[in-house]
């Protein structure tokens, strides 16, 4: 069996990331449900509400995804990238002003673009860890997208 062409793999990752974040193409999301499309309809006030007693705010969910993208990118560029405090965002991001909410969404978009650029510039995949990291970005973001969309049903009911 022939090995997977790295460019085909990169293109597939980018298509699935695009679906997850920006432009639904019908792989697994319904029209109008990508992350950025979903976030466009959320105010700072709504982003500041924790849906349940132990649930994070939508702002924390989005900040977490932005942070996750940054950590994956930094880890890919520097295998010695230090451990991070995954719990900090959950402990510290609660209510946000309209400006803070816009900053969080812009941070997400910037980090997303950086991850796509990194994939575009990757000519080979050294091992399964790097491949798994980028597949995990899709799965992890899809999980949080589901959390956000479910919370919206409760918030807007």
C-alpha positions as CSV (number, residue, x, y, z in Angstrom):
1,X,0.0,0.0,0.0
2,X,1.3,3.5,-0.9
3,X,1.8,5.9,2.0
4,X,-0.5,8.9,2.4
5,X,0.6,11.9,0.4
6,X,1.4,14.6,3.1
7,X,-0.3,17.3,0.9
8,X,-3.5,15.2,0.7
9,X,-3.4,14.8,4.5
10,X,-2.8,18.5,5.1
11,X,-5.6,19.4,2.7
12,X,-8.0,17.0,4.5
13,X,-7.1,18.5,7.9
14,X,-7.7,22.0,6.6
15,X,-11.0,21.1,5.1
16,X,-12.2,19.7,8.4
17,X,-10.9,22.6,10.4
18,X,-12.6,25.0,8.0
19,X,-15.9,23.1,8.5
20,X,-15.4,23.2,12.3
21,X,-14.5,26.8,12.6
22,X,-15.8,28.7,9.5
23,X,-17.5,27.2,6.5
24,X,-19.8,24.1,6.8
25,X,-19.3,21.9,3.9
26,X,-21.4,18.9,5.0
27,X,-18.8,16.6,6.4
28,X,-20.4,16.6,9.9
29,X,-22.0,19.9,10.7
30,X,-25.3,21.4,9.6
31,X,-25.4,24.6,7.7
32,X,-24.9,27.7,9.9
33,X,-23.4,25.8,12.9
34,X,-19.7,26.3,12.5
35,X,-17.9,27.8,15.6
36,X,-17.6,31.3,14.2
37,X,-21.1,31.3,12.8
38,X,-22.4,30.2,16.2
39,X,-20.3,32.9,18.0
40,X,-21.6,35.7,15.8
41,X,-25.0,35.5,17.4
42,X,-23.8,35.6,21.0
43,X,-23.6,38.8,23.0
44,X,-21.1,39.5,25.8
45,X,-23.9,39.3,28.3
46,X,-24.8,35.8,27.0
47,X,-21.2,34.8,26.9
48,X,-20.9,35.7,30.6
49,X,-23.6,33.4,31.8
50,X,-22.8,30.0,33.3
51,X,-25.6,27.7,32.3
52,X,-25.4,25.5,35.3
53,X,-23.8,25.4,38.7
54,X,-20.5,23.9,37.6
55,X,-20.6,24.9,34.0
56,X,-18.2,27.4,32.5
57,X,-19.4,30.5,30.8
58,X,-19.4,30.6,27.0
59,X,-16.6,33.1,27.2
60,X,-14.5,30.6,29.1
61,X,-15.3,27.8,26.5
62,X,-14.1,30.1,23.7
63,X,-11.0,31.3,25.5
64,X,-10.2,27.6,26.3
65,X,-10.4,26.7,22.6
66,X,-8.2,29.6,21.6
67,X,-5.7,28.6,24.3
68,X,-5.7,25.0,23.1
69,X,-4.9,26.0,19.6
70,X,-2.0,28.2,20.8
71,X,-0.6,25.3,22.9
72,X,-0.9,22.8,20.0
73,X,0.9,25.3,17.6
74,X,3.6,26.1,20.2
75,X,4.1,22.4,21.0
76,X,4.5,21.6,17.3
77,X,7.0,24.3,16.8
78,X,8.9,23.5,20.0
79,X,8.8,20.0,21.3
80,X,10.3,21.3,24.6
81,X,7.3,23.7,25.1
82,X,6.6,23.7,28.9
83,X,3.5,22.3,30.5
84,X,0.6,24.7,30.9
85,X,-2.1,25.3,33.5
86,X,-5.2,23.9,31.7
87,X,-7.4,25.0,34.7
88,X,-6.6,28.7,34.7
89,X,-9.1,29.7,32.2
90,X,-11.9,27.8,33.9
91,X,-11.0,29.5,37.1
92,X,-10.6,33.0,35.8
93,X,-12.8,33.7,32.8
94,X,-16.3,34.5,33.9
95,X,-18.2,37.7,32.9
96,X,-16.8,39.7,30.0
97,X,-17.4,43.2,28.6
98,X,-18.3,43.6,25.0
99,X,-14.7,44.6,24.3
100,X,-13.3,41.5,26.1
101,X,-15.7,39.3,24.3
102,X,-14.6,40.7,20.9
103,X,-10.9,40.2,22.0
104,X,-11.5,36.6,22.9
105,X,-13.2,35.9,19.6
106,X,-10.4,37.7,17.7
107,X,-7.8,35.6,19.7
108,X,-9.6,32.5,18.6
109,X,-9.6,33.5,15.0
110,X,-5.9,34.5,15.1
111,X,-4.9,31.2,16.7
112,X,-7.1,29.3,14.2
113,X,-5.3,31.0,11.3
114,X,-1.9,30.2,12.9
115,X,-2.8,26.5,13.1
116,X,-4.0,26.5,9.5
117,X,-0.8,28.2,8.4
118,X,1.3,25.7,10.3
119,X,-0.4,22.8,8.6
120,X,-0.1,24.5,5.2
121,X,3.7,24.8,5.8
122,X,4.1,21.2,7.0
123,X,5.7,19.1,4.3
124,X,6.0,15.9,6.4
125,X,4.7,14.5,9.6
126,X,7.5,13.2,11.8
127,X,5.4,10.8,13.8
128,X,1.9,9.9,15.0
129,X,2.0,12.4,17.9
130,X,1.9,15.4,15.6
131,X,-0.8,13.8,13.4
132,X,-2.9,13.0,16.5
133,X,-2.5,16.5,17.9
134,X,-4.1,18.0,14.8
135,X,-6.8,15.5,14.6
136,X,-7.5,16.2,18.3
137,X,-7.9,19.9,17.5
138,X,-10.8,19.0,15.3
139,X,-12.4,16.6,17.9
140,X,-11.7,18.9,20.8
141,X,-13.1,22.0,19.1
142,X,-16.2,20.0,17.9
143,X,-16.8,19.0,21.6
144,X,-16.7,22.6,22.8
145,X,-18.8,23.7,19.8
146,X,-21.4,21.2,21.0
147,X,-21.2,22.5,24.6
148,X,-21.6,26.1,23.4
149,X,-24.6,25.2,21.1
150,X,-26.2,23.2,23.9
151,X,-25.8,26.0,26.3
152,X,-27.3,28.4,23.8
153,X,-30.5,26.4,23.7
154,X,-30.8,26.9,27.5
155,X,-29.8,30.5,27.4
156,X,-32.2,31.5,24.7
157,X,-35.1,29.3,25.8
